[in-house]
Amino acid sequence: MTVSGSRKGTATLAVLAALSLSACAGMGSGTPDAFPDVPIRNTVSGDYLNALHAYRTSDLSAAAQNFAAVLEADPGNPGLMQRAFLSKVVDGKTAESLDLAEDLVKRQGGNAFGRLALALTALKQNDYDGARRHLDALAESRLTQIMRPLLLAWVEAGTSNWQAAYADLDQIRKQGGFGLLAELHTGYIAALNGDFETVDAAFKAALKGMDRPPARLRIGAALHYAKLGRIDIAREILAAGDLSDQNTTALSASLLAAETGQEAKGLVSNVSDGAAEALFDIASALQRDRGSEIALIYARLALYMRPDFPLARLLVGEILDDRGRHSDALKIYATIGEDSIYHMMARLRSASAYDAESDRDSALSVLQELAKTYPDNGTVLVRLADTLRAGENWEAAIKAYDEAFDKLGGAATEDWTLYYTRGIALERAKKWERAESDFLAALDLAPEQPYVMNYLGYSWVEQGLNLKEAQTLIERAVQQRPDDGYIVDSLGWVLYRTGQHKEAVPHLERAVQLRPGDAVINDHLGDAYWQVGRQREAVYQWRRSLEMDPDPTLAAELERKLRDGRVPETGEHSSGNG
């Protein structure tokens, strides 16, 4: 997963993306979703289908209940046993699934998920021999080659066998591509041991191993340095990157707590915490590969090991969001309190979930509350402005963008997207002079950005301005995005508006193919058809456009054209599609 304020968010350890879905398939039954097809007797087939449907529609609680009920009718079926077990895990009821895990291991000694659950349970109970026994019995797979030594390192840390723990992590380093993962956990384990020299070497290697270390890595390293009494290094690490979607008040409190020897939220303070971090790293990588079923299992196991782990909760919420279970995701986000470093991130994700449910009022309420709580945070203001713009509240959006520019300072003036999005709001609010200035500023920062070139070029065309320059911009945009219907439409429209009606037709036909349900694009094609003498086809396109629920201005224009049988002259068309 990628935990951050934005939907796709900050990566934890980019190197873990090398874990492929084919690798995780080996952890389950051999099928990508880890839920095998199961032969079911006719007497329970209806209940089984209900359970399967519940799982596939992401009604996880219903799936867990239904699979358990079906298993009662067919208790010896190992496929059903695995479904019932995994359904409980993905529903966040790992503790309730352990009897099933034991039965699975008795029937299928190499059952990977069952073994893993029992190993983690033993680790939680400080039964290090039991944890090692279950981990050693895991079936071989690409993922196991990483996960086993990673978890065994924490088993060794539990017995204070530090050199054996480092040796396990060296196995991961030797495989290539996983050095950052090994360094991170070496740093965590060394911090538990109070081994300053190894902490320094490991965290420095991890931080230097990425061009832009994510917030989670910097926060983890900083908290451990603070705990070791090295607050100057901790603050230096935090200052080296963006923390704009973090609760900096809570972060400061955690740093102070760590420095003074108190319990600090976010620290890896024991073996269970370390195992949870390992499971989260794996889950996060799998989610980036969109392996959400397997990722959800590992994220839930991370929470089993560390129930107060906010990043794992955020990951579970992200996976549920991806499955369309926005209300369930919102419940997860709500569990991350104001005293958490990741509270702001959770609230930003809540706003996105409300937006995905078409509840823009609730999304705005969350963002406005955040803007009051963190009045100097430009990131929150940008999200608020974006949401207001999506709701076509242009004036309020412009005000929020202006405030964001003030708060972000130099960072804002280096971000083309902020000029572009504010420019859209300004153009829609009919404040063209400022809008044009923003679009040009965006192009100065990103000269070949196709969406900026398209929007500026199209806006010039609609106003009859700079038509030659507009055509050049749009042609460059089409070269980069030849399959974007809006951009292809813009090229056709600039040709139309410059009197090149015949040349416009194939581009507008292509745009309609790419965006058949867009009222404006269909209207444009109708106008071009009319101008080249294809009146019957023009009327057909206008009628199609009218059936697509166009905005009131375009609807009135379409009705007039159908009634009068006349298109506007080249310079007087009123519809737009920037």
N, C-alpha and C positions, 0 to 999 in steps of 0.2 A: 504494500500500500504505500500510499504516498500521503503522508499526513501533513497537511498544511491548510492555510486558509483558503486557498483556491481549490477547485474541484479536483485537479489532478495532482496538486500538492507537491510537497517536498519529499524526495526519496530518502530512505534511510541509508542504505549502502548500495550504490548503483551496481557494484560488481555482482551482487546476488541475482541480478536479472539473468545471469547465465543459467540459472536453474530453470529448465524447461518443463513444460507440462508432461512431456514424455518421461522425464525423470520422476515426476511425482506419481505418475501412474503406477510405478513400481511399488509405491507405498501402500496402495490399496489393492483392489482386486485385479488390476491390470486394465481397467477401463478408465478413461480420462476423468469421469466424474466420481470415481470411487464407490459408486452405487451399482452393483452388477444386476443384470437381469436375473430373476429368481424364478425357478419353476414353482408354481403355486397350485395347490389342489383346488378343484372347483368350489369346494365348500367355503373357501375364504377368499376367492378371487375378487369379489366385489369390495371387500374391506381393503384388500391389498391395492386395488386400483385407486381407491379413495386416498390411501396413504401416499401412493406415488404421485397422484395429482396434487396433493397438499404440498409435497416436497417441491415439485417442479414449479408450483406457483409461489414458492417461498413462504408458505404458511408453515413455519418450522415447528411450532408447538403442536399443531394438528398432525403434522407428519410424524412427530415423535410418538404421540398418543396412538395414532392409527397403526404404526408399525409394531408398537408394543402389543396392541390388541391382536394383530394378525399372528405375531410370534406365539402368543398363548395358544392359538389354534394349531400351530405347526411348530412346536418348540424345538424340534431337532434339526430344523433347516438352517444350515450355516449362513446361507446368503441372506435370509431374513434376519438372522442374528446380527450380521454386520450392518444391515440397514437400520435395525432398531438401535444398535449401539451408536452408529454415526449420527443418526437423527437426534439422539439425545445430546451428543457432543455439539453439533451445530446449533442446537437450541439453547446452548449455555448450561446444560445440566450434566456436565462431565462426571461429577461425583455420583450421580444416580446411575451412570452407565458402567460403573466399574465391575459389577457382577457379570454383566454381559461381556466385558472385556476378558474376564477370567475364563468364562465359558468358551469364548472364541479361541483363546490361547490353548485351552485344553483340547479342543477339537482340531484346531489348525495351529500347530506350534509356531509357524512362521508368520501368523497374521500380524502385519506390521502395525496397524493402528491399535490393535489390542495390546500388543507388546509395549508400544510407546506410552499408552495411557497407564499401564501398570508400572513402567519404569518411572514415569513422572510422579505417580503416587508414592512409590518407594522413596524417591528423592525428597518429596515433601515431608515424609516421615523420618528423614535422616537414616533410612535403611539403604546405605550406599552399596552394600554387597548385592542387595536385591535389584537396585537400579542398574548396576553394572551387568548383572546376569540377563536382565530383559534387553538391555541395549545390545549386548553381544549377540543375542539371538535374533536381532532384526534381520529380515531378508535383505540381501545385497541389492542395491540400486545406486544410481548416480547421486540421488539425494541422500541416501543413507551414508555414503562416503563422506559427506559433509556434516550431516546431522549427528551421526554417532560420535565422532571425536569431539564435536562441539559440546555435546551434553556430557560425555565422559570427562571432559576437562572440568566441568562443574561438579561432577561426582568426586573427582580427585581433590578439588578445592574444599569440598565438604569434609574431607579427611585430613586437610592441611598438608596434603602431598603436593606442594606447589610445583616442584620440578616435573612431576608426572603430568600435572595439568598443562604446563607449558609445552611438554612433549606432545600431548594430544593436539594442541593448537598448531604445533609445527607440522603435523600431518596434513592439516588443511592448507597451510602455506605451500607445501610441496606440490599440491595438486594444481597450482597455478590459477590465477584469476580470483582467488578468494583471500588474498593477503589482507585486505582491509577488514574483513570479517574477523580474521585471526588476531589482528592488531587490537581491534576494539575490545574483544573479550579478554585478550591478554592484559589490557589496561584495567578492565574491571576486576579481574582476579588479583592482579598485582596490588590494586588499591585495597582490597580486602586484607591482603598480606602486609600492607604498609611498606611495600617494596618501592621506594621513591624512584630509584634508578630505572626499574622496568616500567613503571607508570609513565615516566617521562618519555622513554624511548617508544613505547607502544602508542600513546596518544599523539605524539608528534608525528609518527609514521602514518597514523590513520588520518590526521588532519591534513598532512601534506599530500596524501594519496589522492585527494580530490581537489579539483580547481576551486569549487565553491562548496565547502563542507556544509551539509544541511544543519538546520538548527538543532535537531535531535542529537547529532554527534557532538556539536559544540557545547550544548547544555550538559550532556552526560559527562564530557571531559571536565568542564568547568566545575561541576558539583563535586567531582572527586578531588580535584585540586584544592577546592575550598575545604573539603573535609581533612585534607592533609596539611592544612594551614598555609596554603600557598595561594591566597586570595588574589594577589597581583596577577599571577598567571591566569587564574580563572577569569578575571575581568578582561584581560587582554584577549583571551580566546573568544569571549562573548562579543567583544567590540569588533571582531574581524568579519562580521557578517550581519545579515538582516534578521531582526527579531520582531518585525512589525506585526506578525500575527500571533505573538506570544503575550501572555499575561506577565508583563515585566515586573509588576508589583509582587506577584507570587514568586517569580524567579528570584528577585532580590531577597525575599524572605527565606527562600530555600538556601540561597548562598550563605546568608547570615547564620541560619540554623546549622548548616554543614560546618561552617567555620568555627562555631562555638560548641561543637560536639553534640548538638541536639538532633532529633530525628528530622531529616530533611527529605521532603517530597522529591522524588526523581532519582535519588541515589540507588545504585545497585548495592544493597546492604547485606545480602545473604545469598545462599546457593539457589533458593527458589526464585529470587529476583533474577539471578543470572540466567537460569534455565528459561525463565519467561522472556527475557531479552532475546535469547537464541531462537526460541519459537517465533517470536515476533519478527525477527529478521527474515526467517524463512517465509512466513506468511506474507510479509510485505513484498518480497521478491515475487512470490507466486501471484499476488494480486496485480502487480505491474504487468505480468504476463496474462492477465485476465483469467487466471485459473481460480475463479472465485470460490468454487466448491471446496477444493483442497485448501485454499487460502483461509477460508472461514474455519475449517477444522483446526488449523494451526493457530489462528488468532484466538479461538475459544480455548485451546489448550494453554496458550499464554496467559489468559485470564484465570484459568484454573490454578495455575502456579502463582499468579499474582493478581488477585481480584481487584486491587486498586490501581491497576496499570492503565493510565489514561490513553496512551498511544494505542494500546491494543483495543481499547473500547472504540477509539476513533476509527480504527481499521475495520472492526466489526460493523460499525455504522456505515462506512463507505461501501462495504460489500453489500449490505442490505439496501443502500441507496441504489447501487448498480442493478440490483434485482427488482427495483421498483417498489420496495417495501419502505417507503419514505416515513410513514408513521412509526414503524418499528425503529428505524434509524434515529428518529427524533427522540424516542425514549432513551436510547443509548446515549446520545449527546447530552441529554438532560442530567445524566448521572455524573457529569464532570463539573464539579462545583467551582465556585468563584475563587477558592483557595488553590486551585490547580494552575500550574504553569500553562496548561493547554486549554484553559477555560475559554479564552478568546477564540481559539481555533475551533472549539466545539460549537460556539455560538455562530461563527461564520458558516460552519457546515450546516447548522440548523437553518440558517437563512436560505442556503442553497436547497435544502430538502423541502422547505415550504414552497420555494419557487417551483421546484419540480412537481409539486402537488397543485400548482396553479393557485396557491394561496399567497398572492403577492402582498396582501395587507399584513399578514403575519411575518413575512420576510422583512418587510420594511420596518415593522415594529421592533424586530430583533436588532436590525442594523441601526435604527435610531437610538435604541437603548445603549448599544455599544458606543455610538458616537458621543453620547452623554458621559458614559463611564470613562472613555478614553478620548477626551476632546482633542488631544494633540496627535492622534494616530491617523496618518494620512491614508493608510491601507483601508481602514474601516470606511473612511469618507469616499474612497474610490468605489468600494463595493456598494455603498449606499447610492452613489451617483449612478452607477451602472444599473442598479435595480430601478431607480426612478426613471432612467432613460428607457428601459425595457417597458415600463408602464406608460410611456409617452408623456410623462410629467416633465416637460422640457425645462421650464424655468427653475423648478426645484433641483433638477439634475445639474443644470449649469451652476447654480449656487454651490452645490456640494462639490462639483469638480473644481471650482475656483478655490474653495476652502482646502481641498486636497493639495492643490498646487502650492498654496501658502505653507501647509504643514510639511510637505515633502521636500520643499526647497529645491536644491540642485538635483536631487534624485528624480523629481518630476520632470524637470526640463531636459533630462536625458532619456526619457521614456516616450517613444513615438506613440504608443498605444493610448496614453493619456491625452495627447493632442488630438488624436484621431477620434476617440470616443467623445471628448468634449466638443470637437468640431461637428460631429453628427447632431448632438443636442442643439448646438447653436444654429446649424443649418435648418433643422426642423422648427426652431423657434423664430425663423426668418431674421436671424441676425447674421447676415451673410458676410459682412466685412470681417467680423471676428472669426467666423467659421473658416473662411478662406485662409486667414492667417494661421489658424491651427493646422489645417490640412497641409499647408506649405511647410510649416515647422515639422510636421510628422515626416514629410518627404525629405527634408534636410537630414533628419536622423536616420531614415530608412528609405533611401532613394528608389529602391526597386520593390517596395512593398505593394503587392498587387491590389489589395483592398483600398489602400489610400489612393493609389492612382485611379482606380475605378470610381471611387466616390467623388473625388475632386473633378475628374474628367466628366462624369455624368452630370454633376451639379453645374459645371460650366455649360454643358450642352443644353440643359433645361433652361438656362438663362440667356442662351444665345451668345455666350462669352467665349473668347479664346478657343474657337472651334478647332483650329488646326492643332494647337497644343493639346486640347482635350482628346482629339483622335489619336495623337501620338502616345499619350499616357495610357489610353484604353487599349491600344494595340499591344503595348508592352505588358499590360496586365493580362491580356488574353494569352500571350505567349507563355506566361507562367501558370495560368489557370485555364487551360483550354476546355475543361469540362465543367466549369462553373457557369451555370445558366445565367446568373445575374450579370456577370462580367461580359459574357458573349452577347447578351441583350444590349449592354451598353455600347458595344462596338456597332451592332446593327443600328442602334438608335442615333449614334452620332453620324453615321452615314446617311440615315434618313433625314436628319435635321440639316445636313449640308446639301440636300437635294440629290443624293446618290441613291435613289429609291431602288433601282434594280440591284445594285450591289448590296443593299441592306437586307434584301429578302432572304438569301441563304443563311445569313448570320442569325436573323430573327427566327427562322424556321428551326435552326439548330438550338437556339435558346429555348424555344417551346418544347422541343424534344427533351431537353435537360430539365426544364421546370414546367411540366405540362399543367400544373395546377395554379400557376401564378397569373392573377388577373391582369396585371400591368403588362407582362410580357406578351400575353395573348392579344391584348389591345394594340400593342405596338405592331405585331405582325399583321393585324387587321388593317391598320393604317397603311402599312407598306403595300399590302395586297391591293388596296384601293388605288393607290397612286400608280401602280403598274398595270391597272386595268383588270384586275382579278376581283371584281366587285362581289360576286357571289361568295367567294372564299373569305373576303373581308367581312361580310355580314355574318358569316358562320363564326369567325373568330370573335367578333364583338359580342355575339350572343353567348358564346362560351364564356367569355370574360365576365359578362353580366351575371352568369350563373355561379360565379366563384366568390360571391359575397364581397365585392370590391368596396373600398371606402366611399363615402357619400359623394365626394367630388368626382371620382372616376365613374361612379354609377350614373350620375346625372349626365356626364359627358357621353357615356355609351348610349344612353337612352336618346340623347339628341342626335347622335350619328345614325342610329337605327331609324329614327323618325325622319330625319332630313336627308339622309343619304349623302352626307358631305363630311369630309375630314377637315380638320383645321389646316390653315396654311402652315408652311414649314416652321415659322417662328412663333406660333401661338398655341402649341399643344400644352395641356395643363397637367397631364398625369406624370408621375415620376416613379423611379424604381432604383434609387441609389443603393 
